[in-house]
């Protein structure tokens, strides 16, 4: 799975961001953002350490809830069951525990999917989608995220026709949503499985316009591989060369790029083509 979708919260108020006069070092929005940025980059251990330290200083209830969800997102990815259980227990003591349970299950579902257990993730997401919360306007963003991850789980399970329907539903809810890049890549993989190669290529190409350089590099790798499926080795090789120029990239293994280039070159040589773009 590409970087995940996480609980979104309003920024701290001015009074909160300036800290509380309790003798503790004040907690700032910048600190929380820094930890959440590490988490988004997959640095779960470092993000968890920072978040746990901030929890010791927080006094505002909403901010504490935000940090507890941040802890959960990291601890579930790191398989730290003790940390996870303590965070859940604290959330159950806070206002709206049933709502919190829905979000806890969603974070767990994302973790299952990220760890390759798409069916368990799908089961949790489908249960959440049946809850009364998903009909509420203030849960619209959460419904969008649930649909996006349901589409990803279905993609990984090979249920591509179903996945495309769900991914399209999520896209229609918010065409510029936080999961749009992931939606496009999942659509690209589904189209490939259905032998719709040009649709796969076009879905991946849309990622290039979304401003995320690492995801764009991954999308270009997909584009090269899709061209190879179409036996358009010269086009594929041109894209592979551009991908190699963009390395290193956290999401793309250099060996995978080199293997693709070698295969494209071998294909061209077999066909007597010598017009390699390098």
C-alpha positions as CSV (number, residue, x, y, z in Angstrom):
1,X,0.0,0.0,0.0
2,X,1.1,3.5,-0.8
3,X,1.4,6.1,2.5
4,X,-2.0,5.8,4.4
5,X,-5.0,8.0,5.2
6,X,-5.1,9.1,8.8
7,X,-7.6,10.8,11.1
8,X,-7.8,14.5,10.3
9,X,-8.4,17.1,13.0
10,X,-8.8,20.8,13.3
11,X,-5.6,22.8,14.2
12,X,-5.1,23.8,17.8
13,X,-6.7,27.0,18.9
14,X,-4.5,30.0,19.6
15,X,-4.7,29.3,23.4
16,X,-3.9,25.6,22.8
17,X,-1.0,26.3,20.5
18,X,0.5,28.7,22.9
19,X,0.5,26.1,25.6
20,X,-1.0,25.8,29.1
21,X,0.5,27.5,32.1
22,X,0.9,24.2,34.1
23,X,4.6,24.1,34.4
24,X,4.9,21.7,31.5
25,X,6.6,22.7,28.2
26,X,3.8,24.0,25.9
27,X,2.5,21.7,23.2
28,X,2.4,23.3,19.7
29,X,0.7,22.5,16.4
30,X,4.1,22.4,14.8
31,X,5.2,19.5,17.1
32,X,2.1,17.5,16.3
33,X,2.5,18.2,12.5
34,X,6.1,17.1,12.7
35,X,5.2,13.7,14.2
36,X,2.3,13.2,11.8
37,X,4.7,14.0,8.9
38,X,7.1,11.3,10.1
39,X,4.1,8.9,10.3
40,X,3.1,9.7,6.8
41,X,6.6,8.9,5.6
42,X,6.4,5.5,7.2
43,X,8.7,6.4,10.1
44,X,6.3,4.8,12.6
45,X,8.8,4.2,15.5
46,X,10.0,7.8,15.5
47,X,6.5,9.2,15.2
48,X,5.3,7.0,18.0
49,X,8.1,8.2,20.4
50,X,7.3,11.8,19.7
51,X,3.6,11.3,20.0
52,X,3.9,9.5,23.3
53,X,6.1,12.3,24.7
54,X,3.4,14.9,23.7
55,X,0.7,12.9,25.3
56,X,2.5,13.4,28.7
57,X,2.1,17.1,28.2
58,X,-1.4,17.5,26.6
59,X,-4.3,18.8,28.7
60,X,-6.9,19.7,26.0
61,X,-9.3,16.8,25.4
62,X,-9.7,17.1,21.7
63,X,-5.9,17.3,21.2
64,X,-5.5,14.2,23.5
65,X,-7.9,12.3,21.3
66,X,-6.0,13.3,18.2
67,X,-2.7,12.1,19.8
68,X,-4.2,8.8,20.9
69,X,-5.3,8.1,17.3
70,X,-1.8,9.0,16.2
71,X,-0.5,6.5,18.7
72,X,-2.9,3.8,17.4
73,X,-1.9,4.4,13.8
74,X,1.8,3.9,14.7
75,X,1.4,1.1,17.2
76,X,-0.8,-1.0,15.0
77,X,1.7,-0.7,12.1
78,X,4.5,-1.7,14.5
79,X,2.4,-4.6,16.0
80,X,2.8,-3.2,19.5
81,X,-0.3,-4.8,21.0
82,X,0.3,-3.4,24.5
83,X,0.5,0.2,23.3
84,X,-2.5,-0.3,21.1
85,X,-4.6,-1.7,23.9
86,X,-3.7,1.1,26.3
87,X,-4.6,3.7,23.7
88,X,-7.9,2.1,23.0
89,X,-8.7,1.9,26.7
90,X,-8.0,5.6,27.1
91,X,-10.2,6.4,24.1
92,X,-13.1,4.4,25.6
93,X,-13.0,6.7,28.7
94,X,-13.4,9.8,26.5
95,X,-16.6,11.3,25.1
96,X,-18.3,9.5,22.3
97,X,-16.7,6.1,22.8
98,X,-18.8,4.5,20.0
99,X,-17.6,7.0,17.5
100,X,-14.0,6.3,18.6
101,X,-14.6,2.6,18.2
102,X,-15.5,3.1,14.5
103,X,-12.3,5.1,13.9
104,X,-10.2,2.6,15.9
105,X,-11.5,-0.2,13.7
106,X,-10.8,1.8,10.6
107,X,-7.2,2.3,11.6
108,X,-6.9,-1.4,12.3
109,X,-8.4,-2.1,8.9
110,X,-5.8,0.1,7.2
111,X,-3.1,-1.8,9.1
112,X,-4.5,-5.2,8.0
113,X,-4.4,-4.0,4.4
114,X,-0.9,-2.6,4.7
115,X,0.3,-5.9,6.2
116,X,-1.3,-7.9,3.3
117,X,-4.4,-9.2,5.1
118,X,-6.9,-7.5,2.8
119,X,-9.8,-9.7,3.8
120,X,-9.6,-8.8,7.5
121,X,-9.4,-5.1,6.5
122,X,-12.3,-5.4,4.2
123,X,-14.5,-7.1,6.9
124,X,-13.9,-4.2,9.3
125,X,-14.5,-1.6,6.7
126,X,-17.8,-3.2,5.6
127,X,-19.0,-3.4,9.2
128,X,-18.2,0.3,9.7
129,X,-20.0,1.3,6.5
130,X,-23.2,-0.3,7.9
131,X,-23.1,1.8,11.0
132,X,-25.4,4.8,11.5
133,X,-22.5,7.2,11.7
134,X,-21.8,6.8,7.9
135,X,-25.1,8.5,7.2
136,X,-24.1,11.7,9.1
137,X,-22.9,14.7,7.3
138,X,-20.0,15.1,9.7
139,X,-18.8,11.6,8.8
140,X,-18.8,12.2,5.1
141,X,-15.0,12.4,4.9
142,X,-14.7,9.2,6.9
143,X,-17.2,7.5,4.5
144,X,-15.0,8.6,1.6
145,X,-11.9,7.2,3.2
146,X,-13.7,3.9,4.0
147,X,-14.8,3.6,0.4
148,X,-11.3,4.3,-0.9
149,X,-9.7,1.7,1.4
150,X,-12.5,-0.8,0.6
151,X,-11.6,-0.4,-3.1
152,X,-8.0,-1.0,-2.3
153,X,-8.8,-4.2,-0.3
154,X,-10.9,-5.5,-3.2
155,X,-8.1,-4.7,-5.6
156,X,-5.6,-6.7,-3.6
157,X,-8.1,-9.5,-3.4
158,X,-8.4,-9.6,-7.2
159,X,-12.1,-8.6,-7.1
160,X,-11.4,-5.9,-9.7
161,X,-14.8,-5.3,-11.1
162,X,-16.2,-4.6,-7.6
163,X,-13.2,-2.5,-6.8
164,X,-13.7,-0.2,-9.7
165,X,-17.3,0.5,-8.7
166,X,-16.3,1.3,-5.1
167,X,-13.3,3.4,-6.2
168,X,-15.4,5.4,-8.6
169,X,-17.9,6.0,-5.8
170,X,-15.1,7.3,-3.6
171,X,-13.8,9.5,-6.4
172,X,-17.2,11.0,-7.0
173,X,-17.6,11.9,-3.3
174,X,-14.4,14.0,-3.4
175,X,-12.5,14.2,-6.7
176,X,-9.6,16.0,-5.1
177,X,-9.6,14.0,-1.8
178,X,-6.6,12.9,0.2
179,X,-6.9,9.3,-1.2
180,X,-7.2,10.3,-4.9
181,X,-3.6,9.3,-5.7
182,X,-4.2,5.9,-4.1
183,X,-7.5,5.6,-5.9
184,X,-5.8,6.2,-9.3
185,X,-3.1,3.6,-8.7
186,X,-5.7,1.0,-7.5
187,X,-7.8,1.8,-10.6
188,X,-4.6,1.3,-12.8
189,X,-4.0,-2.1,-11.2
190,X,-7.6,-3.1,-11.7
191,X,-7.6,-2.1,-15.4
192,X,-4.4,-4.1,-15.9
193,X,-6.0,-7.2,-14.4
194,X,-8.9,-6.7,-16.8
195,X,-6.6,-6.4,-19.8
196,X,-7.5,-2.7,-20.2
197,X,-3.9,-1.6,-20.7
198,X,-4.5,1.9,-22.1
199,X,-6.9,2.7,-19.2
200,X,-4.2,1.4,-16.8
201,X,-1.7,3.7,-18.4
202,X,-4.0,6.7,-18.3
203,X,-5.0,6.2,-14.7
204,X,-1.3,6.1,-13.6
205,X,-0.4,9.1,-15.7
206,X,-2.9,11.2,-13.8
207,X,-0.9,10.7,-10.7
208,X,1.9,12.8,-12.3
209,X,-0.2,15.9,-12.0
210,X,-0.9,15.5,-8.3
211,X,2.3,17.0,-6.9
212,X,3.7,14.1,-4.9
213,X,7.1,13.3,-6.4
214,X,7.5,9.9,-4.8
215,X,4.0,8.7,-5.9
216,X,4.7,10.1,-9.3
217,X,7.9,8.0,-9.6
218,X,5.9,4.9,-8.6
219,X,3.2,5.8,-11.1
220,X,5.9,6.2,-13.9
221,X,7.2,2.7,-13.0
222,X,3.6,1.4,-13.5
223,X,3.4,3.2,-16.8
224,X,6.6,1.6,-18.0
225,X,5.3,-1.9,-16.9
226,X,2.0,-1.3,-18.6
227,X,3.7,-0.5,-21.9
228,X,5.7,-3.7,-21.6
229,X,2.4,-5.6,-21.2
230,X,1.4,-3.9,-24.5
231,X,4.7,-5.0,-26.0
232,X,5.6,-1.4,-26.6
233,X,9.2,-2.0,-25.4
234,X,10.7,1.2,-26.9
235,X,8.1,3.4,-25.1
236,X,8.6,1.4,-21.9
237,X,12.3,1.8,-22.0
238,X,12.1,5.6,-22.4
239,X,9.9,5.7,-19.2
240,X,12.2,3.3,-17.3
241,X,15.2,5.6,-18.1
242,X,13.3,8.6,-16.7
243,X,12.3,6.6,-13.6
244,X,16.0,5.7,-13.0
245,X,16.9,9.4,-13.2
246,X,14.4,10.0,-10.3
247,X,16.0,7.4,-8.0
248,X,16.4,6.9,-5.1
249,X,12.8,6.8,-4.2
250,X,11.3,5.2,-1.0
251,X,8.5,3.6,-3.0
252,X,10.5,2.2,-5.9
253,X,13.2,-0.5,-5.7
254,X,16.1,0.1,-8.0
255,X,16.4,-3.6,-8.8
256,X,12.8,-3.6,-10.2
257,X,13.6,-0.7,-12.5
258,X,16.8,-2.3,-13.7
259,X,15.0,-5.6,-14.3
260,X,12.4,-3.8,-16.4
261,X,15.0,-2.0,-18.4
262,X,16.9,-5.3,-19.1
263,X,13.7,-7.0,-20.2
264,X,12.8,-4.1,-22.5
265,X,16.3,-4.1,-24.0
266,X,16.2,-7.8,-24.5
267,X,12.8,-7.6,-26.3
268,X,14.1,-4.8,-28.6
269,X,17.2,-6.7,-29.4
270,X,15.2,-9.9,-30.2
271,X,13.2,-7.9,-32.6
272,X,16.2,-6.3,-34.1
273,X,15.5,-2.8,-32.8
274,X,18.5,-0.7,-31.9
275,X,16.8,2.6,-31.3
276,X,17.3,2.7,-27.5
277,X,16.9,6.1,-25.9
278,X,20.3,6.2,-24.2
